[in-house]
Amino acid sequence: MDENRVTGAARETVGRVQDAVGGMTGNRDYRARGMYNQAQGSAENALGQLCDNVREQPLTSLAIAAGIGYILGRLRIL
């Protein structure tokens, strides 16, 4: 399990608690900070899952990255 998944889950939990406390007290700043931490925790957790998948299936990940690169090259987006 990747370190990002653990810290992401912890940050997401802290964000949920902050959001709930902010909602109960009516503090919009605290609630917004909680929503931000939830979003950041979710993104960090997704990054950890991606790292785990690349570690477990490197050839599949390489093939997907090559396919995306080929499609973007054909579309001349980048």
C-alpha positions as CSV (number, residue, x, y, z in Angstrom):
1,M,0.0,0.0,0.0
2,D,1.4,3.4,-1.0
3,E,2.1,6.1,1.6
4,N,-0.1,8.5,-0.4
5,R,-3.2,6.3,0.2
6,V,-2.7,6.4,3.9
7,T,-2.1,10.1,4.2
8,G,-4.9,10.8,1.7
9,A,-7.4,8.8,3.7
10,A,-6.3,10.5,7.0
11,R,-6.6,14.0,5.4
12,E,-10.0,13.2,3.9
13,T,-11.2,12.0,7.4
14,V,-9.9,15.2,9.0
15,G,-11.7,17.2,6.3
16,R,-15.0,15.5,7.0
17,V,-14.7,16.3,10.7
18,Q,-13.8,19.9,10.0
19,D,-16.8,20.2,7.6
20,A,-19.1,18.7,10.2
21,V,-17.9,21.0,13.0
22,G,-18.0,24.0,10.7
23,G,-21.6,23.2,9.8
24,M,-22.6,22.7,13.4
25,T,-21.0,25.9,14.6
26,G,-21.9,28.0,11.5
27,N,-18.3,28.8,10.8
28,R,-18.0,29.0,7.0
29,D,-14.2,29.4,7.0
30,Y,-13.8,26.2,9.0
31,R,-16.3,24.4,6.8
32,A,-14.5,25.5,3.6
33,R,-11.2,24.4,5.0
34,G,-12.8,21.0,5.7
35,M,-14.1,20.7,2.1
36,Y,-10.6,21.6,0.8
37,N,-9.0,18.9,3.0
38,Q,-11.6,16.4,1.8
39,A,-10.8,17.2,-1.9
40,Q,-7.0,17.1,-1.3
41,G,-7.3,13.8,0.6
42,S,-9.3,12.3,-2.3
43,A,-6.8,13.4,-4.8
44,E,-3.9,12.1,-2.7
45,N,-5.7,8.8,-2.3
46,A,-6.2,8.6,-6.1
47,L,-2.5,9.2,-6.7
48,G,-1.7,6.4,-4.3
49,Q,-4.0,4.0,-6.1
50,L,-2.4,5.0,-9.4
51,C,1.1,4.3,-8.0
52,D,0.0,1.0,-6.6
53,N,-1.5,0.0,-10.0
54,V,1.7,1.0,-11.8
55,R,3.8,-1.0,-9.4
56,E,1.5,-4.1,-9.7
57,Q,1.1,-3.9,-13.5
58,P,3.9,-2.0,-15.1
59,L,3.5,-3.3,-18.7
60,T,-0.2,-2.5,-18.7
61,S,0.5,1.0,-17.4
62,L,3.2,1.5,-20.0
63,A,0.8,0.4,-22.8
64,I,-1.9,2.7,-21.6
65,A,0.5,5.7,-21.4
66,A,1.8,4.9,-24.9
67,G,-1.7,4.7,-26.3
68,I,-2.7,8.0,-24.8
69,G,0.5,9.6,-26.1
70,Y,-0.2,8.2,-29.6
71,I,-3.8,9.5,-29.6
72,L,-2.7,13.0,-28.4
73,G,0.1,13.0,-31.0
74,R,-2.4,12.2,-33.7
75,L,-4.8,14.9,-32.6
76,R,-1.9,17.3,-32.3
77,I,-3.3,18.7,-29.0
78,L,0.0,19.1,-27.3
